[in-house]
């Protein structure tokens, strides 16, 4: 039985999910942190049921799976007590270890694994800077310069590594964990008067990386068109977020 293509809201009954032991994935279609988990699920071809949650009007029952009401969350019905996990990087590491068949995404070397986790966390300043540009009508004047300065770290790092992906010659955990924001950056050409795009000289190697990652099968399976992201951003500007716009045609 297919679950509805809609976000469950306050007052919505719990969805009827088959008791088949298959992992349950709770998400919001425009949440970049949720997309991280979706990328891992697709990359490793992990069977799962998807339940969409309206973050503005969360259904009352969702607290059973995410005590803080955040997405993403996964529930593991095949295990005693049907435990649930939250936090995208925690979930990604769990899935990588529990489903090794498609090959590991995290480095095996403990030092490189630690360095990659640090690099993922270094995206935070770029996210903090660009968030008000995405979702508010009047972002701070220094938002774009601060965002670009934070992205310099990733241009320098991909240049230093000298590999097509941050993960080396094949896509890895850093690539998947930072991709959701790079998917969203092109939406700014539709929401800002300046039709903003990343500078092709300043971010030469990073943009080559973005074009390469965009061709990955797991990425293609989870990606939304920048114009859809832009439509959602406009609903946020008006303080009337429409999460189900993800399921509407362009």
N, C-alpha and C positions, 0 to 999 in steps of 0.2 A: 504494500500500500504506500503510495507516494504521499509525503507530507505536504501541506499547503505552501505555495510560494508567496508567503506573506510574513510579516513580523508580528508575533504575538504581543498583544497589548494588555494593559490592566483590565481585568475582568474576563480575559480570554480563558477558556477551559484548557487544561493540560492537553497537549496533542496526544493522540492515540498512536503510540510507537510500538511496533511489534516486539514481543518478548523473545527476540531471537539471539540475544547475546552480543549483538553488533554495537560497537562504540557509538555514543551519541554526542554530537558536536553542536554546541550552543554558540550562536554567533550573531553579529549584526553585519549586514552585507557591505556597509561602507567603513567598517572598523579596520584600520590597518593591522592592529594587533591580532584580530581574529583572522585576517587574511594570512598572517604568518602560519597559523595552525593549518589553515586550508591548504596552503602550499605543501606542507609536510604530508598531510593526508593524501594529497594527489601524487606527490613525488614518490611516495612509498606504496601507492595504490592500496590504502587501508580502507576496507569497507566501513561505512559509517552512515548514520542517519543525521540529517541537518535540521536544526530547529532555529529559526530566526527570532531574535528578541528585540522589541522596540525599547531602546534605552531611555526614551523620554517618559514612557508610560509602561514600565516593566510589569509583566504579569506577576501576580502575588506568589505563584508557585515557584517562580524562578529562584528564589532564595534557597530552595532545597538543593540546588545544584551549584550556586555561586553565592556564598554567604554575604559578599559585599555587593552583589548585584552586577558584577562586571562581566564582560565578555573579553576573550573567549573562555569557555569552560568545556571540558569533556567529561562524560560519565562513562564508567566502565562496568556495564551491567553483567559482564561475564565473571566478575570477581566477587568474592563474598562481601556483602554490605554495599555493593554497587558504588564504590567510591567515586568522587568527582575531583578533578584537578582544574586549577585556574592558573593564570599568568602564562603568557604566550611562550616565553623562553623555557619555563619549567615544563610545559606540555611538549614543546618541540624536543627537548632532551629526552623526556620519557618515551615519546614515540620512536625516536631514533634508536634508543636502546632496545625497546620491546619488539620492534619490527626491522630487524637487520637485513632482511632478505634483499632489499634493493641497494644495499651498500650503505655504509655510514655517511652521515652528513657532517657530524662533528669530527674534528681531527682526532686521531688516536693518541697523538703525542700530548701529554698533559699540559706542557708549557704552551704549545700552539693553541690548544683548546682554550686555555685561560686568556691568551692574547686575543683570540677571536671573540671571546665573550666581552672583553674590554672594548674592542673595536665596535661591536654592536651597540654597547652602551654609549659610545661616543657620538652616536647619531642623535642623542637626546637634545643637544643644543640646537641642531638644525630643526628638529621637530618643534621644539618650544618656540623658535623664531618664526617658523612658517605657519604654525597653527592659527594665529589671529588673521593671517592673510587668507587662509582658506575659509575661515568661518565667521569673520566679523566684517562689518561694513567699513570701519575706520581703523585699520591696523596701525601700529606705531610706525613712524617714518623710518626707523632704523631696522625694521623687521627683515627686509630683503638683504641689506648688507650683512646683518648678523647671520642670516641663513646661509649666505654664500661663503662667509668666513668659516662656518662650521663644516660646510661641504668640502672646503679645501683639504681637510684632513683625509677625506676618502679619495680625492684625486691624487694626493701625495702617496697614499698607501697602495692604491692599485698600481701606480707607476713604480713604486719601490718593489712591489712583489713581482712585477714583470710577467704576470700570468693573465690569461683571459678572464678568469674569475678570481674573486677573493679566495675561493676555495682551491685555487690551483688550476690544473688543466680541465677540471670538471666542476660543476656547480656544487656549492657547499652551503653550510649553515649561515655564514655571513651574508652570502648572496640572497638567500631566501628571506632572512630576517630584516634586511634593509630594503628589499625590493618594493614592498607596498607603498612606501613614500615616493619612490621614484616613479611608480605608476601614476601617482596623483599630481606630481609637479606639472606635467603638461596641461592639466586643467586650467592653470593660471592664464594661459593664452586666451581662454574663453571668459574668464571672470575679471581680469584686470584690464583697464583701459590701455595699458602699455603692451598688452598681449605678451606678457613676460615669458621668456624661455631661458634656459641655462646657456651661458656663454660657451660657444663651441671651441674657443681657443683655451680659455681658462680651465675647462673641464673636458678636454679632448679625450683622455683615456677613460674617464668616468662615463662619458656619453657613449663611447664604443662598448663599454661594459653593459650599459643599459640596453643598447640595441641587441647585444648578444643574449642577455638574460631574457629579453622579451620573446625570444624564439623557443625558450624552454617549454616543454609540453605541460608541466605542472603550472607554470606561469600563465600560459595561454588558457588553461582551463579555469583559472580564477580571476582573470583580468576583466575589468570594466573599461569601456571606452572613456577617454578623458572628457568627452562631452556629457556623459552620464554623471561623472564625478562633479563636473561644473554645475549641472542641474541640481544635484544634491547640495552643493555648497551654497547655491542661491537660496535654497529653502532654509538653510542654517542662518544665512544673513538676515532672513525675515523672522527668525526665531520660531519657525514652523517646520522643523525637520520632517521630511517625507522619506522614510527609509524604503518604502515599497516602490519608490521611483526606480530602484535598481531593476525591477522586473518589467518595466514598461519599455516599449520600443523607442528608439531615438526619434 
